[in-house]
Structure formats: C-alpha cells, structure tokens
Amino acid sequence: PPAKEDPPKPPATAPEALALILEAAGRQGTGKFTGEKAVTRFFAVFDPVVLHSPKGDRVQSRSTEAFSLPPAGGTLPLIQSRWIQDGKEILLGRDSRSGWIRAGTEPARRFLDPEGRDRQEVADLEDRTRMLRMALRVFFLGNLGGGPVVTLREPEAMSLPVGLGGEPRKVRCRVLDREADPGAGEPAMRIYLAEDALLPVAAVLYSGDRGASSFLLTFDYDAEETRKPEDLPQGVKVPNWCELFELPAKPGEKPALRIQAGVQRLEIHPLKVPDSLFAFPR
C-alpha cells in the first residue's frame, strides 16, 4: 500500500519574527511571561481617563479597569470598569453572558436593547474592551510567541496622531502582524515597536467585519519613571499614556479620538484580579 503522508504542519511564527519578539520582550521586561506564566488578565488604574464621543462630548474621570481573556471555550473577554460620574459610582462590565451597568444605588441591569436604550453604554463598553485587549497584548510582548502566527514586516516610518490636534509623532518602527484567533474571539492585530528601543508605540486592531472600523492605540513613555515601584509589575516598562483612535474607513479622513488614559497602576497577580471581579453585581 502507498505510504501515508504526514499531515501538513500548522503554520508557525518564522524564526526572524520570534527573535524580534524575544528581544523586544526582554527589553520590555516581559520575557518571563510565557507558557503557564502568560498574562491573561490585569487590573489597572487610569488617571485621568477621558472619553470622547462621536458627537464631540467629553467625560473625564479616574477609573479602575479589570480585563480578562475569555474563559475556556468562550469568545467574549470579561471586563469591569468603575468610575465616578455626576456624583454616582458607575460600574460597567461584561461577564460570560452579556454586558451590564450599575449606576449609584440603582440595581444592576443587563444590556437587552443594544440599539436603543443601551446604545451609548454598549459603545462605551466596546471602546474600553478594544483598548484593554490591545493593552494586554502589547504590555506583555512575551505573550506573542505562543499564540497565533506572528509575521515580521518591513520597517516603517510612522506618523502617529496625538490627542486633539497635536502634532503627529514621527517614529521609525519595526512591525509585527499577529493573525486573528477566531476561537478566542480575537481579531488580527499589528504592533509597532520603536526601532531603537523596541518598546511598543502603537497597535492596530483590525475589524473582522467588512465596512467596520479598525482602531489604533498609541503609547507614550515618561523619560524617567515617576510611578511607585509597587504600582507596576517588577521590572516591566509600562507606558504612562495611551490614546485610542477610530481609524477612518475612507482615505483622507482623520482618525477620531475615542479614549485618552494615563496609566497609574497595573496589577497582574491572580489574587489581585479574581473571577469575582467580573461577576454581575447583586
């Protein structure tokens, strides 16, 4: 009988891309977070955080954000955001079932009308989810070596948007493309590393739906670290400022600013990010 052919090997990250990931993770201080030690959730304090609506409204506050990759078998990440608005504590989140919100002492309610009553809250939740999803992948580059295929692209000179009308930053970048992971609900992502320091300066989260927007998250770093050592994972270089932009679908249009956030604290120890943090409030 004819010899059986070996099944085709699944695609793998090329050695040159893996080498760049390892070097960048080493400089970032996240090379140890791989395999069983990979970071899958975090808790962060953002101060300030400024939300920019498509209508031009701005809401500034201090917020805490907890984020977790989907539980085994799921495709929706878990999230909990907490801030004060108009004197009320707002809790916004998503468990394994749906999104939800609680304002002040009112009972928490699930989002049952995403196109009507809950439209603004759903949009807010999705923007926060995008930012935190990208932050998890980019703050911990060591994670990239063990997931979907990552491709090394040609170096690129980037012009990164800055805030509301700020002068764009010119940065020469090394570029990594991470393939989508449909089983985990993750779209494809592109990561830009500053060519000299190899620290992340931007990431693009691509839409999986035709006609839907993609999003750009940019990162900035203090020349000297001003946060307390206990506020950051030991030895990890964490951006102090992030900005989320919605990218235009049509050429020639400008990116639309959605979120600005100062990163004051970042926790990754499992005891600091328990499952109960993502539970629907009772």
C-alpha positions as CSV (number, residue, x, y, z in Angstrom):
1,P,0.0,0.0,0.0
2,P,1.2,3.6,-0.6
3,A,2.9,5.2,2.3
4,K,0.7,7.5,4.4
5,E,1.6,11.1,4.0
6,D,2.3,13.1,7.2
7,P,-0.4,15.7,7.9
8,P,0.6,19.2,7.0
9,K,2.2,21.1,9.8
10,P,0.3,24.1,11.0
11,P,1.8,27.4,10.1
12,A,4.3,28.7,12.7
13,T,5.9,32.1,13.5
14,A,9.0,32.5,11.5
15,P,12.4,32.5,13.4
16,E,13.1,36.1,12.5
17,A,9.8,37.3,13.9
18,L,10.3,35.1,17.0
19,A,13.8,36.6,17.5
20,L,12.4,40.1,17.4
21,I,9.6,39.2,19.8
22,L,12.1,37.7,22.3
23,E,14.4,40.7,22.1
24,A,11.6,43.2,22.5
25,A,10.1,41.3,25.4
26,G,13.5,41.2,27.0
27,R,13.9,44.9,26.8
28,Q,10.3,45.4,28.0
29,G,10.8,43.1,31.0
30,T,8.1,40.6,29.9
31,G,10.2,37.8,28.5
32,K,9.3,35.6,31.5
33,F,5.6,35.8,31.0
34,T,5.2,32.9,28.6
35,G,3.6,29.4,28.7
36,E,1.9,28.8,32.0
37,K,3.1,32.2,33.2
38,A,1.5,34.1,30.3
39,V,-0.6,37.1,31.5
40,T,-4.3,36.6,30.7
41,R,-5.8,39.3,32.9
42,F,-4.9,42.5,34.6
43,F,-6.2,45.3,36.8
44,A,-5.3,48.9,36.1
45,V,-5.9,52.4,37.4
46,F,-6.3,55.1,34.8
47,D,-6.0,58.7,36.0
48,P,-7.2,60.6,34.1
49,V,-9.3,58.8,31.6
50,V,-11.1,61.0,29.1
51,L,-13.9,59.5,26.9
52,H,-14.6,61.3,23.6
53,S,-18.0,60.6,22.0
54,P,-18.6,60.7,18.2
55,K,-20.8,63.8,19.0
56,G,-17.9,65.7,20.5
57,D,-18.8,65.3,24.1
58,R,-16.0,64.7,26.7
59,V,-16.2,63.0,30.0
60,Q,-13.1,63.0,32.3
61,S,-12.7,60.8,35.4
62,R,-10.5,58.5,37.3
63,S,-11.3,54.8,36.6
64,T,-10.3,51.3,37.5
65,E,-10.3,48.7,34.8
66,A,-10.2,44.9,35.0
67,F,-9.8,42.8,31.9
68,S,-9.6,39.1,31.3
69,L,-9.3,37.0,28.1
70,P,-12.4,34.8,27.5
71,P,-12.9,31.7,29.7
72,A,-12.1,28.4,28.1
73,G,-14.4,27.8,25.2
74,G,-15.7,31.4,25.1
75,T,-15.1,34.3,22.7
76,L,-16.1,37.3,24.8
77,P,-13.5,38.8,27.1
78,L,-14.5,39.8,30.7
79,I,-14.3,43.4,31.8
80,Q,-15.2,45.6,34.7
81,S,-14.9,49.4,34.7
82,R,-15.5,51.6,37.7
83,W,-15.6,55.5,37.8
84,I,-17.5,58.4,39.4
85,Q,-19.8,60.5,37.2
86,D,-22.2,63.2,38.3
87,G,-21.6,62.1,41.9
88,K,-22.6,58.5,41.2
89,E,-20.3,55.4,41.1
90,I,-20.7,53.8,37.7
91,L,-19.9,50.1,37.3
92,L,-19.8,48.9,33.6
93,G,-18.9,45.4,32.7
94,R,-19.4,42.1,30.9
95,D,-19.5,38.6,32.3
96,S,-19.7,35.4,30.2
97,R,-23.4,36.2,29.4
98,S,-23.7,39.9,28.5
99,G,-22.8,43.4,29.2
100,W,-24.3,45.2,32.2
101,I,-24.3,48.5,34.1
102,R,-25.0,49.8,37.6
103,A,-25.3,53.5,38.4
104,G,-25.2,54.6,42.0
105,T,-27.5,52.6,44.2
106,E,-29.8,51.5,41.3
107,P,-29.9,47.8,40.7
108,A,-27.5,46.5,38.0
109,R,-29.2,45.7,34.7
110,R,-28.0,43.7,31.7
111,F,-27.9,45.2,28.2
112,L,-31.1,44.0,26.5
113,D,-31.5,46.8,24.0
114,P,-28.1,47.5,22.4
115,E,-29.6,49.5,19.5
116,G,-31.9,51.7,21.7
117,R,-31.7,52.4,25.4
118,D,-28.3,50.8,25.9
119,R,-26.7,52.0,22.8
120,Q,-24.3,54.5,24.4
121,E,-23.3,52.2,27.2
122,V,-22.6,49.4,24.7
123,A,-20.4,51.7,22.6
124,D,-18.5,52.7,25.7
125,L,-18.0,49.1,26.7
126,E,-16.8,48.2,23.3
127,D,-14.3,51.0,23.2
128,R,-12.9,50.1,26.6
129,T,-12.7,46.4,25.6
130,R,-10.7,47.3,22.5
131,M,-8.3,49.4,24.4
132,L,-7.8,46.8,27.2
133,R,-7.5,43.9,24.8
134,M,-4.7,45.7,22.9
135,A,-3.1,46.8,26.1
136,L,-2.9,43.1,27.3
137,R,-1.2,42.0,24.2
138,V,1.2,45.0,23.9
139,F,2.1,45.5,27.6
140,F,3.2,41.9,27.7
141,L,5.1,41.1,24.4
142,G,6.3,37.8,25.8
143,N,2.8,36.5,25.2
144,L,3.1,36.9,21.4
145,G,5.5,33.9,21.0
146,G,3.0,31.3,22.0
147,G,-0.2,32.2,20.2
148,P,-1.4,32.8,16.6
149,V,1.2,33.2,13.9
150,V,3.2,36.5,14.0
151,T,4.8,37.8,10.8
152,L,7.7,40.3,10.6
153,R,7.1,43.1,8.1
154,E,9.4,45.6,6.6
155,P,10.4,48.6,8.9
156,E,8.1,51.5,8.5
157,A,8.2,55.3,9.3
158,M,5.0,56.0,11.2
159,S,3.2,59.3,11.8
160,L,1.2,58.7,15.0
161,P,-1.7,61.0,15.8
162,V,-1.6,62.9,19.1
163,G,-4.7,63.9,21.1
164,L,-6.9,66.7,19.9
165,G,-5.0,68.5,17.1
166,G,-1.5,67.7,18.5
167,E,1.5,67.5,16.1
168,P,1.8,63.8,15.0
169,R,4.8,61.9,16.3
170,K,7.3,60.6,13.7
171,V,8.6,57.2,14.7
172,R,10.6,54.7,12.8
173,C,9.2,51.3,13.6
174,R,9.7,47.5,13.4
175,V,6.4,45.9,12.6
176,L,4.8,42.7,13.7
177,D,1.5,41.3,12.4
178,R,-0.4,38.9,14.7
179,E,-3.0,36.7,12.9
180,A,-6.6,36.6,14.1
181,D,-7.6,33.9,16.6
182,P,-11.3,33.3,15.9
183,G,-11.6,30.6,18.5
184,A,-10.8,33.1,21.2
185,G,-12.7,36.0,19.5
186,E,-9.6,38.0,18.8
187,P,-9.2,40.0,15.5
188,A,-5.9,40.4,13.7
189,M,-3.5,43.0,15.2
190,R,-0.5,44.9,14.0
191,I,2.1,46.0,16.6
192,Y,4.6,48.8,16.0
193,L,7.9,48.8,18.0
194,A,10.2,51.9,18.1
195,E,13.1,50.8,16.0
196,D,15.8,51.9,18.6
197,A,14.2,51.0,22.0
198,L,12.0,48.2,20.7
199,L,9.2,49.4,23.0
200,P,5.6,49.3,21.7
201,V,4.5,52.7,20.4
202,A,1.2,51.7,18.7
203,A,-1.1,48.8,17.8
204,V,-3.9,48.5,15.3
205,L,-6.8,46.2,16.0
206,Y,-8.4,45.2,12.7
207,S,-12.1,44.7,12.3
208,G,-13.2,41.3,11.3
209,D,-16.3,42.7,9.6
210,R,-16.3,44.4,6.2
211,G,-17.1,48.0,6.4
212,A,-16.5,48.2,10.2
213,S,-13.8,50.5,11.6
214,S,-10.4,49.4,12.8
215,F,-8.8,51.0,15.8
216,L,-5.3,52.4,16.7
217,L,-3.9,52.5,20.2
218,T,-0.8,54.7,20.7
219,F,1.5,54.6,23.7
220,D,3.9,57.1,25.3
221,Y,6.5,56.7,28.0
222,D,8.0,59.0,30.6
223,A,11.7,59.8,30.2
224,E,12.0,59.0,33.9
225,E,9.6,56.7,35.7
226,T,7.6,58.6,38.2
227,R,5.2,55.9,39.4
228,K,5.9,53.9,42.6
229,P,7.7,50.6,42.1
230,E,4.8,48.8,43.8
231,D,2.3,50.2,41.3
232,L,3.8,48.2,38.4
233,P,4.9,44.6,37.7
234,Q,8.5,44.3,38.8
235,G,11.0,45.1,36.0
236,V,8.3,45.8,33.4
237,K,8.3,49.0,31.3
238,V,4.7,50.2,31.1
239,P,3.5,53.2,29.1
240,N,2.3,56.1,31.1
241,W,-0.1,57.4,28.5
242,C,-2.4,55.7,25.9
243,E,-4.8,57.1,23.3
244,L,-7.4,55.1,21.3
245,F,-8.4,56.3,17.8
246,E,-11.1,55.0,15.5
247,L,-9.5,54.8,12.0
248,P,-11.4,56.3,9.1
249,A,-12.9,53.9,6.5
250,K,-12.3,56.4,3.8
251,P,-8.8,57.7,2.7
252,G,-8.0,61.3,3.5
253,E,-10.2,61.4,6.7
254,K,-8.5,61.9,10.1
255,P,-8.6,59.3,12.9
256,A,-11.2,60.1,15.5
257,L,-10.0,60.2,19.2
258,R,-12.1,58.0,21.4
259,I,-10.2,57.5,24.7
260,Q,-7.2,59.1,26.5
261,A,-5.8,57.4,29.6
262,G,-2.9,57.9,32.0
263,V,-1.7,54.5,33.3
264,Q,-1.1,55.0,37.1
265,R,-1.1,51.4,38.3
266,L,-1.0,47.9,36.8
267,E,-1.6,44.6,38.7
268,I,-1.3,41.1,37.2
269,H,-1.1,38.8,40.3
270,P,-4.1,36.4,40.2
271,L,-5.1,37.4,43.7
272,K,-5.5,41.0,42.6
273,V,-7.7,40.0,39.6
274,P,-10.1,37.3,40.9
275,D,-13.0,35.8,39.0
276,S,-15.4,37.6,41.4
277,L,-14.3,41.0,40.0
278,F,-16.1,40.2,36.7
279,A,-19.3,38.9,38.3
280,F,-22.7,40.6,37.7
281,P,-23.4,42.8,40.7
282,R,-26.1,41.6,43.0
